[in-house]
């Protein structure tokens, strides 16, 4: 989608704080070097939700918990060019961004205070996009977000009963039935979940079992090429349907510093499977998508996948 899209095309008249010539170098945390300087880099968020200094000071307030906003909040600049988004950048450029994301997640997990690191991208005004430059964000928190915690518990429960990863079983079933597979590329597959939370919801998963995205991103650099291509092509498909979307990476929680008293994440490498979730934001809604954690979609997963699979995209 082009034309009047304010986040795409030429630079805006006002200076972009993430473009190479105007970015404040003192705010740079890490960068992937390239022949022209850098290909992707992480910077301190200009208005961070979490701050790395201090201790959480977690304390009870009756049945509730209180804690300080200790953690980290970074902006991942996906590309030095203002008009090179994840759907129109080269596979190598996207691969460098994925490498940076893996490095930052691994580095943040070295902090024993951190329980979880979230990577997300909000694109389009309806999705709450903050910056016009191609960016994603990372937050490192002293807690595991509720949605991820539910997923972790459900995955462990399935593993206890069947001694298999539920995500591996989902991938095997979807590839066997072929009704909800959008595209497979190398060791990665894009599917429409059986019961989507929103129309055209899409997941990207590794076909081989791996709990940690950062281990994949750092130990298997050759695989980033296939993941980069699949991510680019999947976002092109989604953008045929709608401009706005939420993208969230679900990876394993921080197991580098296990609790001495709580038995969390003992089987995490066996029962969890990292993946990327893309939730499109449609301009019009026939009715509310959610009602007390019950999700409604006016488009079946099979119909949505057929439309996405047949969408005309670049190579």
C-alpha positions in Angstrom: 0.0 0.0 0.0 1.5 3.3 -1.1 0.3 6.8 -1.9 -1.0 8.6 1.1 0.7 6.3 3.7 2.5 8.8 6.0 4.9 6.2 7.3 6.1 5.2 3.8 8.0 6.9 1.0 10.2 10.0 1.4 11.3 11.5 4.7 8.9 13.9 6.4 9.8 17.6 6.5 10.6 17.4 10.2 13.9 15.7 11.1 13.6 12.0 12.0 15.5 11.3 15.2 16.3 7.7 14.0 17.8 8.6 10.6 21.6 8.3 10.5 22.3 12.0 10.1 20.1 13.2 12.9 20.1 10.4 15.5 21.7 11.1 18.9 24.7 8.7 19.1 24.7 8.9 22.9 21.4 7.0 22.9 22.7 4.1 20.8 22.9 0.9 22.8 24.1 -1.6 20.1 24.4 -1.7 16.3 25.1 -4.1 13.5 27.9 -2.6 11.4 27.8 -2.4 7.7 29.8 -0.8 4.8 27.8 2.4 5.2 27.9 2.6 8.9 25.2 0.4 10.4 22.4 -1.8 9.1 20.3 -1.9 12.3 20.7 -0.5 15.7 19.1 -0.3 19.2 18.5 3.0 20.9 17.1 4.1 24.2 13.3 4.8 23.8 12.8 8.6 24.1 10.0 8.1 26.6 10.7 4.7 28.2 8.1 2.8 30.1 10.8 1.0 32.1 14.2 2.2 33.4 17.2 -0.1 34.0 18.3 1.6 37.2 17.1 0.5 40.6 15.4 -2.5 42.1 11.8 -3.5 41.5 11.0 -3.4 45.2 8.1 -5.9 44.7 5.8 -5.9 47.7 2.4 -7.1 48.6 -0.7 -4.9 48.9 -3.2 -7.3 50.2 -3.8 -9.8 47.3 -2.1 -7.4 44.9 1.5 -6.7 44.0 3.3 -3.4 43.6 6.7 -2.8 42.1 8.7 0.0 40.5 8.9 0.3 36.7 12.4 -1.3 36.5 13.4 -2.9 33.3 14.4 -1.7 29.9 12.7 -0.1 26.9 14.5 0.1 23.6 13.7 1.1 20.0 15.1 -1.2 17.4 15.8 0.8 14.2 15.2 -1.8 11.5 16.9 0.0 8.7 19.0 3.3 8.3 16.7 4.2 5.4 13.5 6.0 6.3 11.5 4.2 3.6 12.8 0.6 4.0 10.2 -1.3 6.0 10.1 -5.0 6.7 7.9 -5.6 3.7 10.0 -3.7 1.2 13.6 -4.1 2.5 16.0 -6.8 1.2 16.2 -10.2 2.9 19.7 -9.4 4.0 18.6 -6.1 5.6 15.8 -7.9 7.5 18.2 -10.7 8.5 20.5 -8.1 10.1 17.5 -6.7 12.0 16.6 -10.2 13.2 20.2 -10.7 14.3 20.2 -7.5 16.3 16.9 -8.5 17.9 18.4 -11.8 19.0 21.5 -10.1 20.4 19.5 -7.6 22.4 17.2 -10.3 23.9 20.1 -12.4 24.9 21.9 -9.4 26.4 18.9 -8.3 28.4 18.4 -11.8 29.7 21.8 -11.7 31.3 20.3 -9.4 33.9 19.0 -11.6 36.7 16.2 -9.2 37.5 14.6 -9.6 34.0 11.9 -12.3 33.8 10.8 -11.7 30.2 11.8 -9.8 27.0 9.1 -8.7 24.6 9.7 -7.6 21.0 6.8 -6.0 19.2 5.9 -3.7 16.3 2.8 -1.6 16.0 2.2 -0.3 12.4 -0.4 2.2 11.3 -2.4 4.9 13.2 -5.1 2.3 14.2 -2.4 0.1 15.8 -0.8 2.9 17.8 2.3 3.5 15.7 4.8 5.9 17.5 7.4 6.6 14.9 7.4 7.1 11.1 10.9 5.5 10.7 10.9 1.7 10.4 11.2 0.5 14.0 10.2 -2.2 16.4 10.5 -2.0 20.2 11.8 -4.2 23.0 10.7 -4.2 26.6 12.4 -6.2 29.4 10.2 -6.6 32.5 10.4 -8.1 36.0 7.3 -10.2 35.1 6.0 -12.4 32.4 3.1 -10.8 30.5 -0.2 -12.4 31.1 -0.8 -13.6 27.5 2.6 -15.3 27.3 2.2 -16.7 30.8 -1.1 -18.4 29.8 0.7 -19.8 26.7 3.6 -21.1 28.7 1.3 -22.8 31.2 -0.9 -24.4 28.5 2.2 -25.6 26.7 3.6 -27.2 29.8 0.3 -28.9 30.6 0.2 -30.4 27.1 3.7 -31.6 27.4 3.1 -33.2 30.8 0.2 -35.2 29.3 1.7 -36.1 26.0 5.4 -35.6 26.3 5.3 -33.5 23.1 5.4 -29.9 22.2 1.9 -28.6 21.3 3.3 -26.2 18.7 5.2 -29.0 17.0 1.9 -31.0 16.9 0.1 -28.0 15.5 2.7 -27.5 12.7 2.6 -31.3 11.8 -1.2 -31.2 11.6 -1.4 -28.0 9.7 1.2 -29.1 7.1 -0.6 -32.5 6.8 -4.0 -30.9 6.2 -2.6 -28.0 4.2 -5.8 -26.0 4.7 -4.3 -23.2 6.9 -0.7 -23.0 5.6 0.0 -19.7 4.0 3.6 -20.4 2.9 6.6 -22.5 4.0 10.1 -21.3 3.4 13.0 -23.5 4.4 12.7 -24.3 8.1 9.9 -21.8 8.7 6.2 -21.8 8.1 3.4 -19.2 8.1 0.0 -20.4 9.1 -3.5 -19.1 10.0 -4.4 -20.4 13.5 -7.4 -22.7 13.7 -9.3 -20.2 15.9 -8.0 -16.7 15.1 -8.5 -13.8 17.6 -8.9 -11.3 14.7 -9.5 -11.8 11.0 -6.3 -12.8 9.1 -4.3 -13.5 12.2 -1.0 -15.1 11.1 1.7 -17.1 12.9 5.3 -17.7 11.7 7.0 -20.6 13.4 10.2 -22.6 13.0 9.4 -26.1 11.8 12.1 -27.6 13.9 11.6 -27.4 17.7 13.3 -24.5 19.4 12.1 -22.7 22.5 14.3 -19.6 22.2 14.3 -17.2 19.3 17.6 -15.7 20.3 19.4 -19.0 20.2 18.0 -19.5 16.7 19.0 -16.0 15.6 22.6 -16.3 17.0 23.5 -19.9 16.4 22.0 -20.4 13.0 22.6 -17.3 11.0 22.0 -19.0 7.6 18.4 -19.7 8.6 17.7 -16.0 9.1 17.6 -15.7 5.3 14.6 -17.9 5.1 12.9 -16.3 8.1 13.6 -12.8 6.7 12.0 -13.8 3.3 9.0 -15.4 4.9 8.5 -12.4 7.2 8.7 -9.9 4.3 6.4 -11.9 2.1 3.9 -12.5 5.0 3.7 -8.8 5.8 3.2 -8.0 2.1 0.2 -10.4 2.1 -1.3 -8.9 5.3 -0.9 -5.4 3.8 -3.1 -6.4 0.8 -5.9 -6.8 3.3 -5.1 -3.9 5.7 -2.4 -1.4 6.5 -2.3 -1.6 10.3 -1.1 -4.6 12.3 0.5 -5.7 15.6 3.5 -8.0 15.4 4.7 -9.7 18.5 7.6 -12.2 19.1 6.9 -14.9 21.6 10.1 -16.4 22.9 11.0 -18.3 26.1 11.2 -16.5 29.4 14.5 -15.9 31.1 15.8 -19.2 32.3 19.4 -18.1 32.7 18.7 -17.3 36.4 16.3 -19.9 37.7 14.6 -19.4 41.1 16.0 -21.4 44.0 12.6 -21.9 45.4 10.2 -21.9 42.5 10.2 -24.7 39.9 9.5 -22.6 36.9 10.7 -23.4 33.4 12.3 -26.7 34.2 11.0 -28.2 30.9 10.9 -25.0 28.9 13.3 -26.2 26.3 11.0 -29.2 25.6 7.5 -27.8 26.0 7.8 -24.3 24.4 8.2 -23.2 20.8 9.0 -19.6 19.8 6.9 -17.9 17.2 5.8 -14.6 15.7 2.2 -13.5 15.9 0.8 -10.9 13.5 -2.6 -9.5 14.3 -4.0 -7.2 11.5 -6.1 -4.2 12.5 -9.0 -3.8 10.2 -10.4 -0.3 9.5 -14.1 -1.4 10.1 -15.4 -4.0 12.5 -18.8 -5.6 12.0 -18.9 -6.2 15.8 -16.6 -6.4 18.7 -13.8 -8.9 18.3 -13.6 -9.8 22.0 -16.0 -10.2 24.8 -14.6 -11.4 28.1 -11.7 -13.3 26.5 -14.0 -15.0 23.9 -12.9 -14.0 20.4 -15.0 -13.6 17.3 -13.9 -13.4 13.7 -16.3 -12.8 10.8 -13.7 -14.5 8.5 -12.9 -18.2 8.9 -9.2 -19.1 9.2 -9.5 -21.2 6.0 -11.0 -18.3 4.0 -8.4 -15.9 5.3 -5.5 -18.2 4.5 -6.8 -18.7 0.9 -7.0 -14.9 0.4 -3.5 -14.3 1.9 -2.1 -17.2 -0.1 -3.5 -15.9 -3.4 -2.5 -12.2 -2.7 -0.2 -10.7 -5.3 3.1 -9.8 -3.7 6.7 -9.1 -4.8 9.1 -12.0 -5.2 
